[in-house]
Amino acid sequence: MTTPDVDPLVARMRPFGTTIFAEMSALAVRTGAVNLGQGFPDSDGPPEMLAAAAEALRGGQNQYPPGPGIPALRRAVADHQRRFHGLEYDPDGEIVVTAGATEAIAASILALCEPGDEVICFEPYYDSYAASIALAGAVRRPVTLRPGDDGRYVFDPAALRAAFGPQTRLVLLNSPHNPTGKVFTPDELALVAELCQEHDAYAVTDEVYEHLVFPDAAAPHVPLATLPGMRERTLRISSAGKTFSCTGWKVGWASGPAPLVSAVLRVKQFLTFVNAAPLQPAVAVALALPDAYFTEFQEGMRRRRDQLVAGLTDAGFDALTPEGTYFVTADVTALGGRDGVEFCRSLPERCGVVAVPTQVFYDDPEAGRRLVRFAFCKRPDVLTEAVTRLRQLKEAR
Ligand SMILES: *Cc1c(COP(=O)(O)O)cnc(C)c1O
């Protein structure tokens, strides 16, 4: 019997409440705080891309596009991967356009995992990973990233090795990594590749920050699919949202060998079927922009990173300088914080800034108990205001 006072939600989704982003963004609105919680830019992407979208919208490209995405976008995705990473994918059969990277990740897991299969991911993990794994009835096996002596997040290679077993179906690898800003090094990638091959596991790589690696990173971004033996077992995922400052468009893609891409497409067609018809040609234009766009984008974001890291340090945080992405994580211990969730809930009232506690992205919350994440993909004047406000924390002590 169904009764209204019983939670109708299936058991496997009950651990997933409202996302922390929704809670913190609502708090920002209610308190008028500067929102450095959610990672979305506050300025628009390249004008050529916006013009192409407007033109497509007015030009009648408003009906269902082809299931795998319009040919022009699939070609642009292939060209872009050849240009930046030397990777060859056939636009007909080895690339599928999705409703953001989020759908590509969900469809990949749903397509490849039987109930009980294990998915290895590095924690703290992007919040949709745990939910997608749960929807598939699969089991997550997290490997913990911890701040090392040099301020870079590292993992214990023995822990990664131990996470692999007979039930391992795939590794979900996010590099450059949100929320830590870590860029996996060639040695770390080589170990992931070796273990995938030893255990005959697939890799699903989330590379939405592929263009946001800063020049002082220990290593440039290297797609796992470029390592020997990995192309044939890797689904490489990326998206327009972060690279072209259009997170609301939700245009992403997955590339890989035809059998893997075909499996993703078969699930994807019943999740959304297709998406974003007039935006697809615009993203094709953006992907073909000259190198200058990509270097200026990265350089602008590096300046913002430096501004926020300096401001956080000055305000008394132990900020960990990220090598890539939109985010900086910081330890709140020096400011008297003992728990990131407590700290972030009180921060708007204390000084008018919103951040996100990263402990919610760990299976082992202790590992991230005192860490919080700030987004720096905001206008410099917004960052200046945030930093001015954060300085009050020290003065109030
Ligand atoms: C933003 C983000 C996504 C989601 O990308 P969409 O294209 O908006 O779906 C996926 N993974 C990571 C790590 C992200 O930061």
The ligand as an SDF file (V2000), in Angstrom:
LIG
                    3D

 15 15  0  0  0  0  0  0  0  0999 V2000
   31.1200   20.5050  -13.6220 C   0  0  0  0  0  0  0  0  0  0  0  0
   31.5830   19.1010  -13.5880 C   0  0  0  0  0  0  0  0  0  0  0  0
   30.9030   18.0930  -14.2810 C   0  0  0  0  0  0  0  0  0  0  0  0
   29.5930   18.3470  -14.9780 C   0  0  0  0  0  0  0  0  0  0  0  0
   29.7230   18.7660  -16.2440 O   0  0  0  0  0  0  0  0  0  0  0  0
   28.3970   19.1300  -17.0990 P   0  0  0  0  0  0  0  0  0  0  0  0
   28.8940   19.2250  -18.4630 O   0  0  0  0  0  0  0  0  0  0  0  0
   27.8610   20.4140  -16.5320 O   0  0  0  0  0  0  0  0  0  0  0  0
   27.4310   18.0180  -16.8700 O   0  0  0  0  0  0  0  0  0  0  0  0
   31.4140   16.8100  -14.2710 C   0  0  0  0  0  0  0  0  0  0  0  0
   32.5440   16.5250  -13.5950 N   0  0  0  0  0  0  0  0  0  0  0  0
   33.2190   17.4450  -12.8880 C   0  0  0  0  0  0  0  0  0  0  0  0
   34.4370   17.0680  -12.1570 C   0  0  0  0  0  0  0  0  0  0  0  0
   32.7520   18.7680  -12.8420 C   0  0  0  0  0  0  0  0  0  0  0  0
   33.3910   19.6800  -12.1120 O   0  0  0  0  0  0  0  0  0  0  0  0
  1  2  1  0
  2  3  1  0
  2 14  2  0
  3  4  1  0
  3 10  2  0
  4  5  1  0
  5  6  1  0
  6  7  2  0
  6  8  1  0
  6  9  1  0
 10 11  1  0
 11 12  2  0
 12 13  1  0
 12 14  1  0
 14 15  1  0
M  END
$$$$
